[in-house]
Amino acid sequence: MNVNVIELFIKELSSDGFLKENDYKYILTKASELNVSSDFVNEYLATANIKIIYSEVQSSATNNSDDFFSTINKDIRLKFSRLGKENMYAEIVHIFESKYFNTNDTFLIESYLNALNQDYPEERTYKQAKIFYDKFPQDKRILNIFYQITMGQRRYSEALDLLFQLNKLGESDQQKIDNVLSLILDSKNWSLFGKYSQTKNFGKILNGYLDELAEYKNDKGYVELFDQCEYNYSEKQYELYAKALLNLGRYDSVKSVCLKMLSKSNLPIFNAYMGIACENSGKYHDAVFYYEKAVLNGLNYTKNLSDIKNIIRELELESERKAERKTHEEKMRQMEEEENIRKGIELEKQMEQEDEEQDSRNRLKIEEEKSIGEENNRNKNSNLVNSRSNMGRVEFTSAVTRGGDIINPDVIIIDDGNVTWKKRSKILISGQSISIPLDKVASVDLQFGVIGTNIIIRSNGMGSIHAEYFTKSDAQEIKKLLGF
């Protein structure tokens, strides 16, 4: 009967699937008066899919609210405490998610998140904790359990932010803050560490860690941490910083640091480091300047100064040698050019002389040929008449020495009336012959080869004669006898 009364209360006070927080508290109070458990109320709301609308929480849960929930949820609180001691975390998670997920009781929420943190995957635990943190951002109980979860999952930045929130709410724990800062340093997340440079004890923690890095000669770590944190470093720390940069070969950065410090303190060691950086950057004269300052201020960099001066002298000598070599090479090139010009002039003169001699020979030859030609023309008709009338019979045979056939040679016969070509056949029984009357001969051409001379005699309508392998002199004689 009492259960039915509580159901009527819920139906009357809920609207469109929502129940206000105050109405929820009223129903829980009535259920307690009627000896109806809060479990029944929460199960009914979950089954009916009725969601509780909580009013915004401005600060951590008040004592009145906690007293209220400790009365209403006394049994379930005791049960969660017992299950937690017995490490029955899965049972806590099951009960909470099935009946109390919409509760405003931060004790139950803390028990639920602690159970997740003990026995469930990190991502799920973090996700659920974030939901309740967003819902109760000012509740110390929620902030503390969320801090424990973020620390366990090495989310140090969020853990530190949660500690700062607790600090604002009056729950100060500087030791925890210092521990988280140290863990951030150990994780090498130095850019994140620099974010908290205004934190109390930041300088103490930073200096201690820098000293440790310097002790173990962790140059890279020293430089990275130094660069990430904006802090009023001491001259000694700047000295160690410059030294680490030198060891890393970052000479431009060394120069920048040293110039900055020399403008403030003029410590001799920065002159020495500046000299080393300049030397390794090839700025030898600048290196001498800073080494001399370091030596004058009592630092033992005499050998460095001597070595760099020797380097400068050697470079100057090498420069002089290069200049001498260049001058010598230039002189040799000039002499070579002059010699080439002289040889070119001589060669040009020689070629001009040869051309002139060749031109002279060509002119003489042309004049001889012209004279011979004119003489031939003058005597051509008389020679032709005389040769043809007084010729008798003249026979010419192709020369074996000029490639002619020893058995079947070409034969040209010139008599008073005809020019005849004969050649026996290979079987030595018959032969070939062509005869052309002398007055029908139109032209005689000679083809001079490497070995012998070929003769081509053409006629006016009487055919032509092709004879091969005659000596040059016989060929010219035949041509002459035929009047050409």
Secondary structure, 3 states (H helix, E strand, C coil): CHHHHHHHHHHHHCECCEEEHHHHHHHHHHHHHCCCCHHHHHHHHHHCCCEEECCCCCCCCCHHHHHHHHHHCHHHHHHHHHHHHCCCHHHHHHHHHHHHCCCCCHHHHHHHHHHHHHHCCHHHHHHHHHHHHHHCCCCHHHHHHHHHHHHHCCCHHHHHHHHHHHHHCCCCCHHHHHHHHHHHHHCCCHHHHHCCCCCCCHHHHHHHHHHHHHHCCCHHHHHHHHHHCCCCCCHHHHHHHHHHHHHCCCHHHHHHHHHHHHCCCCCHHHHHHHHHHHHHCCCHHHHHHHHHHHHHCCCCCHHHHHHHHHHHHHHHHHHHHHHHHHHHHHHHHHHHHHHHHHHHHHHHHHHHHHHHHHHHHHHHHHHHHHHHHHHHHHHHHHHHHHHHHHCCCEEEECCHHHCCCCCCCCEEEECCCEEEEEEECCCCCCEEEEEEEHHHEEEEEEEECCCCEEEEEEECCCCEEEEEEECHHHHHHHHHHCCC
